């Protein structure tokens, strides 16, 4: 089968060293991108300088103006500069590092599955799945099981299970009240159909990005912009996660919003994505969405007592509260 031409877009902001580590892992790939577009929103020249000192094949660098700064705007800027003959466009966060066969697995998924229009990978350093032990009876409220593997749920998820507020859909699928499972998938070399791809590791056929763009509703940090785009991309075909397409995600702290803004975004952006999935929710779905949102806010307030990061937890809880009330007022 002929090689598919594919492009890589990396949007970055004040993360020159993590970006360099990512590009070094791209250099070691068994399948190398036909073009790499670095879209830099930094306010310094440090990233530009480090790329001059460390050249990479097929790389084009763009330092965007203030008007194009922010994750969604930078991604859209990158899309506008993708080569016309590219067949697949990949997106990676600038604080990720790839395993050697990442792109090979991504492109193979497209080649083997014509109905697939979006493919994502998995972060192996965050994966908490283990093989289920034979004969062990796992409590379904505290553990989630899938294909011979088991995942230990977080305390907040266990609480939702007992309160009847948990999704009955598979991971990566968004229920009509929006709050789905966040456990990811086991590292079992399988491919899973999903609604949502994660922005740190996602890709789409060119026909998708030729038609839709990332929404500028998600300003700056762009929380949940990947969910919004993934849902709208479903009309072009299936979204899947290939667990053989592996990378590491380090969640570099620079460039992230303060806890208050983050909490506010969690609620407001979460509401926006919910309405993309379910524009006219019935009463039951609305009650569940608001109940879970309030429950998670209460948990963050309680974290001011139960965790060491008390100030951060309180600030985020206040942000969630303000975000929720702003939705009711507007």
NUMIVEX-531841 format. One record per residue: z, y, x of N, C-alpha, C in turn; residue in three letters. Coordinates in pm, whole numbers, padded with zeros to 5 digits, always signed. Layout:
BEGIN
ZYXZYXZYXALA/...
// end
This chain:
BEGIN
+00000-00120+00084+00000+00000+00000+00000+00125+00088UNK/-00084+00224+00050-00095+00346+00129+00037+00424+00127UNK/+00063+00490+00238+00185+00571+00248+00177+00690+00154UNK/+00286+00716+00084+00294+00834-00001+00337+00953+00083UNK/+00270+01065+00065+00311+01186+00134+00432+01246+00062UNK/+00532+01281+00140+00652+01336+00077+00709+01451+00159UNK/+00773+01543+00087+00833+01662+00147+00984+01656+00131UNK/+01053+01720+00223+01198+01731+00218+01237+01878+00213UNK/+01314+01915+00112+01367+02050+00099+01517+02046+00123UNK/+01564+02126+00219+01707+02139+00246+01744+02286+00230UNK/+01827+02314+00131+01877+02450+00112+02011+02461+00184UNK/+02028+02567+00259+02147+02579+00342+02204+02719+00334UNK/+02334+02728+00363+02402+02857+00365+02519+02849+00462UNK/+02505+02914+00576+02612+02927+00675+02666+02792+00722UNK/+02578+02695+00740+02620+02562+00786+02525+02512+00895UNK/+02515+02584+01002+02417+02550+01105+02446+02415+01171UNK/+02571+02388+01201+02604+02263+01271+02589+02141+01181UNK/+02642+02143+01056+02615+02029+00967+02466+02008+00943UNK/+02390+02116+00931+02246+02105+00912+02180+02036+01030UNK/+02222+02071+01150+02166+02008+01270+02195+01858+01271UNK/+02315+01819+01233+02349+01676+01227+02261+01603+01125UNK/+02235+01666+01012+02147+01606+00912+02006+01589+00969UNK/+01953+01693+01031+01817+01686+01085+01805+01582+01196UNK/+01910+01566+01272+01909+01462+01375+01903+01323+01313UNK/+01967+01305+01198+01959+01176+01128+01821+01158+01064UNK/+01759+01268+01022+01621+01260+00970+01526+01216+01080UNK/+01551+01265+01201+01467+01232+01317+01470+01082+01347UNK/+01578+01015+01310+01593+00872+01338+01541+00783+01225UNK/+01481+00842+01124+01436+00764+01008+01319+00671+01040UNK/+01316+00558+00970+01203+00466+00985+01079+00520+00915UNK/+01098+00617+00824+00987+00685+00757+01017+00834+00760UNK/+00930+00909+00826+00958+01051+00851+00884+01140+00751UNK/+00948+01248+00704+00884+01337+00606+00757+01401+00662UNK/+00660+01422+00573+00537+01490+00612+00561+01640+00631UNK/+00664+01691+00567+00707+01829+00592+00854+01842+00559UNK/+00921+01929+00634+01062+01961+00611+01071+02112+00591UNK/+01123+02152+00476+01137+02294+00446+01285+02330+00448UNK/+01324+02415+00541+01460+02465+00548+01463+02601+00480UNK/+01538+02610+00370+01548+02735+00295+01689+02789+00318UNK/+01697+02893+00399+01826+02942+00449+01866+03071+00378UNK/+01984+03068+00315+02037+03187+00251+02145+03255+00331UNK/+02159+03219+00458+02266+03272+00543+02255+03422+00564UNK/+02369+03483+00594+02371+03627+00621+02372+03654+00771UNK/+02362+03547+00852+02354+03561+00998+02229+03486+01046UNK/+02200+03498+01175+02083+03431+01233+02121+03302+01307UNK/+02244+03255+01288+02292+03138+01362+02208+03013+01333UNK/+02175+02990+01205+02095+02873+01169+01956+02882+01228UNK/+01894+02998+01218+01761+03018+01274+01762+02992+01424UNK/+01864+03040+01493+01873+03024+01637+01889+02877+01676UNK/+01974+02805+01602+01999+02665+01638+01874+02579+01615UNK/+01790+02620+01519+01666+02546+01496+01561+02579+01603UNK/+01566+02699+01657+01476+02733+01768+01513+02654+01893UNK/+01642+02633+01911+01689+02559+02028+01671+02408+02012UNK/+01655+02363+01887+01641+02220+01859+01521+02199+01766UNK/+01400+02198+01818+01281+02186+01732+01266+02047+01672UNK/+01215+02042+01548+01191+01916+01479+01048+01914+01426UNK/+00989+01798+01429+00851+01781+01386+00836+01815+01238UNK/+00727+01882+01203+00688+01914+01064+00786+02007+00993UNK/+00866+02080+01069+00968+02165+01008+00919+02309+00993UNK/+00941+02365+00873+00914+02506+00846+01044+02572+00803UNK/+01073+02687+00860+01200+02756+00833+01173+02884+00754UNK/+01255+02905+00649+01244+03025+00567+01383+03087+00551UNK/+01397+03212+00592+01519+03288+00568+01494+03374+00445UNK/+01562+03345+00334+01531+03414+00210+01608+03544+00197UNK/+01557+03632+00114+01623+03760+00087+01738+03740-00010UNK/+01813+03846-00033+01926+03841-00125+01881+03797-00264UNK/+01761+03840-00306+01711+03808-00439+01688+03659-00458UNK/+01663+03586-00351+01636+03443-00359+01753+03359-00307UNK/+01869+03420-00287+01985+03348-00235+02060+03279-00349UNK/+02113+03161-00320+02178+03078-00421+02104+02946-00432UNK/+02176+02839-00462+02118+02705-00454+01994+02688-00540UNK/+02002+02724-00669+01887+02701-00757+01768+02788-00717UNK/+01794+02913-00681+01685+03001-00640+01621+02953-00510UNK/+01703+02904-00418+01649+02854-00291+01567+02727-00313UNK/+01614+02640-00403+01536+02520-00433+01402+02556-00495UNK/+01403+02650-00587+01278+02693-00648+01186+02759-00546UNK/+01243+02834-00453+01165+02894-00344+01099+02783-00261UNK/+01175+02680-00230+01121+02569-00154+01010+02498-00228UNK/+01027+02477-00357+00923+02412-00439+00793+02489-00432UNK/+00802+02621-00436+00682+02705-00431+00606+02690-00300UNK/+00673+02643-00194+00610+02631-00063+00579+02487-00022UNK/+00595+02393-00115+00563+02253-00086+00412+02236-00074UNK/+00370+02152+00017+00227+02125+00039+00162+02073-00089UNK/+00042+02118-00122-00025+02075-00245-00049+01925-00255UNK/-00066+01858-00140-00097+01714-00143+00028+01626-00136UNK/+00147+01687-00139+00270+01608-00138+00285+01536-00271UNK/+00329+01411-00267+00342+01329-00388+00486+01317-00436UNK/+00581+01332-00345+00723+01323-00376+00795+01435-00304UNK/+00893+01496-00372+00974+01602-00311+01120+01556-00311UNK/+01181+01552-00194+01320+01508-00178+01410+01629-00154UNK/+01530+01622-00207+01631+01725-00186+01755+01661-00125UNK/+01812+01727-00025+01936+01680+00037+02030+01798+00056UNK/+02159+01775+00037+02258+01877+00073+02265+01888+00224UNK/+02301+02007+00273+02301+02030+00417+02423+01971+00488UNK/+02515+01911+00412+02632+01847+00475+02627+01695+00457UNK/+02505+01640+00455+02487+01495+00448+02429+01444+00580UNK/+02444+01314+00604+02385+01246+00720+02326+01115+00669UNK/+02201+01089+00704+02128+00975+00648+02146+00847+00729UNK/+02150+00735+00657+02133+00606+00722+01985+00588+00755UNK/+01953+00502+00849+01821+00499+00911+01706+00468+00814UNK/+01730+00392+00709+01622+00350+00619+01619+00430+00488UNK/+01686+00543+00486+01699+00619+00361+01564+00651+00297UNK/+01477+00721+00369+01349+00761+00311+01258+00641+00282UNK/+01267+00541+00366+01188+00419+00343+01222+00358+00206UNK/+01351+00355+00173+01393+00298+00045+01356+00388-00072UNK/+01368+00519-00054+01332+00614-00160+01184+00600-00196UNK/+01098+00604-00096+00953+00599-00121+00911+00462-00172UNK/+00971+00358-00123+00939+00223-00172+00971+00211-00322UNK/+01077+00275-00366+01113+00271-00508+01003+00331-00593UNK/+00946+00443-00548+00835+00504-00622+00711+00414-00620UNK/+00682+00356-00506+00563+00273-00494+00572+00147-00581UNK/+00691+00091-00591+00709-00033-00666+00730-00012-00815UNK/+00759+00113-00855+00795+00140-00995+00721+00264-01046UNK/+00598+00247-01097+00520+00362-01142+00587+00442-01254UNK/+00676+00380-01331+00742+00451-01443+00858+00538-01397UNK/+00894+00527-01269+01006+00605-01215+00956+00741-01169UNK/+01026+00847-01212+00987+00982-01170+01096+01051-01089UNK/+01216+00992-01084+01325+01049-01004+01407+00940-00939UNK/+01441+00957-00810+01517+00856-00735+01627+00925-00655UNK/+01746+00865-00658+01858+00914-00579+01920+00804-00497UNK/+02004+00843-00401+02073+00746-00316+02223+00749-00340UNK/+02297+00679-00254+02443+00671-00268+02512+00710-00138UNK/+02626+00776-00152+02707+00815-00036+02801+00700-00002UNK/+02779+00636+00110+02857+00517+00145+02999+00552+00190UNK/+03021+00672+00242+03156+00708+00287+03247+00746+00171UNK/+03191+00761+00052+03271+00791-00067+03283+00670-00160UNK/+03216+00560-00125+03208+00446-00214+03337+00366-00214UNK/+03395+00343-00331+03524+00275-00342+03513+00142-00416UNK/+03394+00091-00432+03375-00037-00498+03408-00152-00402UNK/+03469-00257-00457+03495-00379-00380+03453-00499-00464UNK/+03430-00611-00399+03394-00732-00472+03513-00781-00554UNK/+03486-00817-00678+03592-00867-00766+03639-01004-00717UNK/+03770-01022-00716+03826-01150-00673+03819-01252-00787UNK/+03775-01369-00752+03759-01474-00852+03895-01510-00911UNK/+03900-01520-01045+04023-01561-01114+04119-01448-01143UNK/+04090-01327-01091+04178-01213-01116+04141-01148-01250UNK/+04240-01122-01332+04218-01058-01462+04245-00908-01447UNK/+04139-00830-01433+04152-00686-01410+04174-00612-01543UNK/+04271-00523-01545+04299-00441-01663+04182-00345-01685UNK/+04116-00356-01799+03996-00275-01826+04027-00127-01839UNK/+04154-00093-01861+04192+00048-01868+04208+00108-01728UNK/+04233+00021-01629+04260+00069-01493+04150+00035-01393UNK/+04060-00056-01432+03952-00097-01342+03821-00102-01420UNK/+03713-00066-01351+03579-00077-01411+03502-00183-01333UNK/+03440-00276-01404+03370-00386-01339+03220-00378-01366UNK/+03143-00413-01264+02998-00410-01276+02936-00507-01176UNK/+02861-00602-01225+02783-00694-01142+02864-00760-01030UNK/+02982-00807-01063+03064-00878-00966+03145-00788-00875UNK/+03146-00658-00901+03223-00562-00823+03324-00492-00915UNK/+03425-00434-00854+03529-00367-00931+03563-00233-00868UNK/+03596-00136-00953+03628+00000-00909+03762+00040-00969UNK/+03856+00082-00886+03987+00126-00934+03977+00269-00985UNK/+04009+00288-01112+03995+00418-01175+04101+00516-01127UNK/+04068+00645-01134+04164+00750-01101+04263+00765-01216UNK/+04374+00832-01190+04478+00849-01292+04424+00925-01413UNK/+04340+01026-01391+04287+01102-01504+04193+01017-01589UNK/+04117+00928-01524+04028+00840-01598+04107+00736-01677UNK/+04214+00684-01616+04300+00588-01686+04358+00653-01811UNK/+04401+00778-01799+04456+00849-01914+04351+00863-02024UNK/+04229+00897-01986+04121+00908-02085+04094+00773-02150UNK/+04103+00665-02073+04083+00532-02130+04185+00502-02239UNK/+04311+00533-02212+04418+00506-02308+04409+00597-02430UNK/+04353+00716-02412+04341+00811-02524+04212+00792-02602UNK/+04129+00696-02561+04003+00672-02630+03899+00780-02607UNK/+03905+00848-02492+03814+00957-02461+03715+00922-02350UNK/+03700+00795-02320+03612+00753-02213+03475+00712-02268UNK/+03373+00728-02185+03237+00689-02224+03224+00537-02225UNK/+03145+00488-02320+03117+00345-02324+02979+00313-02266UNK/+02919+00412-02201+02789+00394-02136+02809+00358-01989UNK/+02702+00312-01925+02705+00275-01784+02719+00400-01697UNK/+02760+00384-01571+02765+00498-01479+02629+00568-01470UNK/+02634+00700-01457+02510+00775-01446+02445+00809-01577UNK/+02497+00754-01687+02446+00783-01821+02538+00885-01888UNK/+02479+00983-01954+02558+01087-02019+02572+01059-02168UNK/+02696+01042-02217+02717+01023-02361+02693+01152-02437UNK/+02693+01146-02569+02665+01263-02651+02776+01367-02643UNK/+02893+01329-02590+02999+01428-02566+03007+01466-02418UNK/+02908+01424-02341+02882+01471-02204+02966+01408-02094UNK/+03096+01395-02109+03183+01349-02001+03163+01199-01977UNK/+03081+01163-01878+03052+01023-01851+03137+00965-01740UNK/+03104+00841-01701+03174+00775-01591+03131+00837-01459UNK/+03224+00853-01367+03193+00914-01237+03221+00820-01121UNK/+03216+00691-01146+03251+00593-01043+03134+00557-00951UNK/+03013+00598-00986+02898+00562-00903+02864+00415-00917UNK/+02807+00357-00808+02760+00219-00813+02802+00143-00688UNK/+02818+00011-00702+02852-00071-00585+02735-00080-00488UNK/+02766-00107-00362+02662-00120-00259+02610-00263-00259UNK/+02531-00294-00361+02482-00432-00380+02330-00443-00372UNK/+02264-00338-00320+02119-00337-00301+02041-00336-00432UNK/+02107-00304-00543+02041-00301-00673+01990-00160-00704UNK/+01901-00154-00803+01850-00028-00854+01898-00013-00998UNK/+01957+00102-01031+02014+00125-01163+01946+00244-01230UNK/+01911+00227-01356+01854+00338-01432+01967+00431-01477UNK/+01946+00560-01461+02049+00660-01493+01985+00779-01565UNK/+02071+00863-01621+02028+00994-01669+02036+01097-01558UNK/+02144+01088-01479+02179+01194-01384+02160+01152-01240UNK/+02093+01235-01164+02085+01221-01019+02173+01328-00957UNK/+02230+01299-00842+02322+01391-00777+02247+01476-00675UNK/+02273+01605-00678+02198+01699-00595+02204+01673-00447UNK/+02311+01611-00398+02322+01583-00255+02212+01489-00208UNK/+02157+01408-00303+02058+01306-00269+01972+01278-00391UNK/+01865+01355-00408+01776+01332-00521+01632+01361-00480UNK/+01541+01308-00557+01399+01328-00530+01322+01311-00660UNK/+01203+01371-00666+01121+01365-00787+00974+01360-00748UNK/+00896+01295-00835+00752+01299-00815+00704+01443-00830UNK/+00592+01471-00766+00539+01607-00766+00507+01656-00907UNK/+00468+01563-00996+00434+01604-01133+00554+01667-01204UNK/+00675+01628-01165+00795+01685-01226+00813+01830-01181UNK/+00814+01851-01052+00840+01987-01002+00719+02079-01019UNK/+00603+02023-01051+00489+02108-01086+00507+02169-01224UNK/+00599+02112-01303+00614+02153-01442+00744+02225-01470UNK/+00856+02180-01411+00985+02242-01439+01048+02294-01310UNK/+01145+02382-01325+01216+02441-01212+01367+02428-01236UNK/+01444+02450-01131+01589+02453-01143+01630+02581-01217UNK/+01723+02567-01308+01761+02678-01395+01843+02782-01318UNK/+01807+02909-01334+01882+03016-01269+02010+03051-01345UNK/+02038+02978-01454+02170+02992-01519+02279+02958-01419UNK/+02250+02863-01330+02349+02816-01232+02341+02905-01108UNK/+02417+03012-01107+02410+03108-00998+02491+03062-00877UNK/+02455+03114-00762+02533+03091-00639+02544+02944-00604UNK/+02666+02891-00611+02695+02754-00571+02618+02652-00655UNK/+02590+02685-00782+02503+02602-00864+02561+02472-00914UNK/+02689+02468-00945+02752+02345-00992+02683+02291-01117UNK/+02645+02161-01114+02580+02087-01224+02433+02123-01242UNK/+02376+02200-01153+02233+02229-01164+02150+02102-01151UNK/+02203+02004-01076+02133+01877-01060+02132+01797-01190UNK/+02242+01802-01265+02248+01732-01393+02149+01792-01492UNK/+02144+01924-01497+02050+01993-01586+01906+01953-01554UNK/+01869+01958-01427+01733+01925-01387+01701+01779-01415UNK/+01795+01690-01386+01775+01547-01409+01748+01516-01555UNK/+01825+01578-01643+01807+01555-01786+01670+01601-01833UNK/+01627+01717-01786+01495+01768-01827+01382+01688-01766UNK/+01408+01625-01650+01305+01545-01584+01280+01412-01653UNK/+01370+01371-01741+01357+01240-01806+01232+01229-01892UNK/+01176+01341-01936+01056+01332-02019+00932+01291-01939UNK/+00946+01287-01806+00835+01245-01722+00844+01098-01682UNK/+00958+01036-01705+00978+00896-01666+01125+00866-01643UNK/+01154+00756-01579+01291+00712-01556+01351+00777-01431UNK/+01482+00798-01434+01559+00832-01315+01636+00707-01272UNK/+01639+00680-01143+01710+00562-01095+01789+00595-00969UNK/+01893+00515-00946+01968+00518-00821+01936+00390-00746UNK/+01890+00403-00622+01866+00289-00536+01983+00278-00438UNK/+02065+00173-00454+02185+00161-00372+02154+00123-00227UNK/+02026+00096-00198+01986+00071-00059+01950+00200+00013UNK/+01932+00309-00063+01907+00440-00004+02041+00506+00023UNK/+02089+00495+00145+02227+00529+00175+02239+00649+00270UNK/+02346+00722+00251+02376+00838+00335+02526+00862+00332UNK/+02570+00960+00409+02710+01003+00407+02716+01149+00364UNK/+02817+01179+00284+02833+01316+00233+02971+01367+00274UNK/+02975+01481+00344+03099+01528+00404+03163+01647+00335UNK/+03102+01700+00231+03162+01809+00151+03219+01919+00240UNK/+03134+01974+00324+03177+02080+00415+03233+02198+00335UNK/+03350+02249+00373+03417+02352+00291+03347+02487+00290UNK/+03269+02520+00393+03207+02653+00397+03103+02666+00287UNK/+03094+02786+00230+02994+02813+00128+03036+02775-00012UNK/+03156+02717-00027+03202+02676-00160+03278+02791-00226UNK/+03277+02797-00360+03348+02905-00429+03499+02885-00423UNK/+03573+02992-00451+03719+02979-00455+03758+02895-00577UNK/+03880+02840-00579+03920+02749-00688+03908+02809-00827UNK/+03938+02938-00841+03928+03001-00972+03784+02999-01023UNK/+03691+03043-00939+03550+03043-00979+03500+02902-01004UNK/+03544+02808-00919+03505+02669-00937+03552+02616-01073UNK/+03678+02643-01107+03731+02596-01236+03654+02655-01353UNK/+03621+02781-01344+03546+02846-01450+03406+02786-01462UNK/+03342+02758-01348+03210+02697-01349+03211+02556-01405UNK/+03316+02479-01373+03326+02342-01423+03313+02341-01574UNK/+03381+02434-01640+03380+02438-01786+03251+02499-01841UNK/+03215+02615-01792+03097+02685-01848+02968+02610-01816UNK/+02953+02566-01692+02832+02493-01656+02829+02355-01721UNK/+02948+02296-01734+02956+02168-01802+02914+02179-01948UNK/+02955+02288-02014+02914+02312-02152+02762+02326-02161UNK/+02704+02399-02069+02558+02423-02069+02482+02290-02058UNK/+02524+02204-01964+02458+02076-01945+02476+01986-02067UNK/+02595+01990-02126+02620+01914-02248+02520+01951-02356UNK/+02494+02081-02372+02401+02125-02476+02255+02097-02440UNK/+02225+02077-02313+02090+02031-02277+02072+01887-02326UNK/+02175+01806-02308+02172+01666-02352+02180+01657-02504UNK/+02265+01738-02565+02295+01727-02707+02299+01867-02769UNK/+02182+01925-02800+02176+02065-02847+02253+02090-02976UNK/+02261+01991-03064+02330+02009-03192+02431+01897-03211UNK/+02542+01904-03141+02641+01796-03149+02709+01789-03286UNK/+02738+01668-03328+02816+01650-03452+02962+01680-03420UNK/+03043+01691-03524+03184+01728-03508+03258+01635-03413UNK/+03232+01504-03425+03300+01406-03340+03273+01432-03192UNK/+03147+01461-03158+03111+01486-03018+03174+01616-02968UNK/+03177+01718-03054+03237+01846-03015+03387+01830-02990UNK/+03453+01757-03078+03597+01736-03061+03626+01664-02930UNK/+03544+01563-02898+03564+01488-02774+03540+01577-02652UNK/+03432+01657-02655+03404+01743-02538+03519+01840-02514UNK/+03565+01907-02619+03673+02004-02604+03804+01936-02568UNK/+03829+01819-02625+03954+01747-02595+03962+01708-02449UNK/+03852+01657-02395+03850+01616-02254+03861+01739-02163UNK/+03792+01846-02199+03799+01970-02121+03942+02023-02116UNK/+04009+02024-02228+04149+02071-02233+04240+01975-02155UNK/+04218+01845-02171+04300+01745-02101+04289+01763-01950UNK/+04167+01781-01899+04148+01797-01755+04209+01927-01705UNK/+04210+02029-01789+04274+02156-01753+04425+02137-01743UNK/+04483+02067-01838+04628+02039-01836+04665+01960-01711UNK/+04581+01862-01675+04607+01782-01555+04608+01870-01430UNK/+04516+01967-01423+04514+02056-01307+04639+02146-01303UNK/+04687+02187-01420+04814+02262-01422+04928+02174-01372UNK/+04930+02047-01413+05035+01955-01368+05026+01929-01218UNK/+04904+01939-01162+04885+01919-01020+04957+02024-00935UNK/+04995+02136-00998+05073+02237-00925+05211+02184-00890UNK/+05251+02076-00957+05380+02012-00930+05362+01884-00848UNK/+05253+01812-00876+05235+01677-00819+05157+01673-00688UNK/+05097+01784-00647+05019+01785-00523+05069+01893-00427UNK/+05025+01883-00303+05062+01983-00203+04981+02111-00218UNK/+04857+02099-00266+04770+02217-00280+04799+02286-00414UNK/+04918+02338-00427+04963+02392-00555+04886+02518-00593UNK/+04864+02606-00497+04795+02731-00528+04652+02705-00573UNK/+04583+02612-00504+04446+02580-00540+04439+02518-00679UNK/+04532+02426-00708+04534+02361-00839+04559+02463-00951UNK/+04652+02556-00928+04683+02657-01029+04563+02749-01052UNK/+04501+02793-00942+04386+02883-00954+04272+02815-01030UNK/+04246+02687-00997+04139+02615-01068+04173+02599-01216UNK/+04299+02567-01246+04341+02551-01385+04323+02681-01463UNK/+04358+02795-01401+04338+02924-01466+04188+02947-01490UNK/+04107+02914-01390+03962+02929-01405+03907+02845-01519UNK/+03954+02720-01529+03912+02634-01640+03952+02694-01774UNK/+04075+02748-01780+04124+02808-01904+04040+02928-01946UNK/+04014+03017-01850+03932+03135-01877+03791+03093-01918UNK/+03736+02992-01850+03602+02944-01883+03595+02892-02025UNK/+03697+02817-02068+03698+02760-02203+03709+02869-02308UNK/+03802+02965-02288+03817+03073-02385+03691+03160-02391UNK/+03624+03179-02278+03503+03261-02278+03393+03197-02363UNK/+03389+03063-02368+03292+02995-02451+03322+03019-02599UNK/+03451+03016-02635+03488+03038-02775+03458+03181-02818UNK/+03485+03277-02729+03465+03418-02763+03316+03449-02777UNK/+03234+03391-02688+03091+03424-02688+03008+03327-02771UNK/
// end
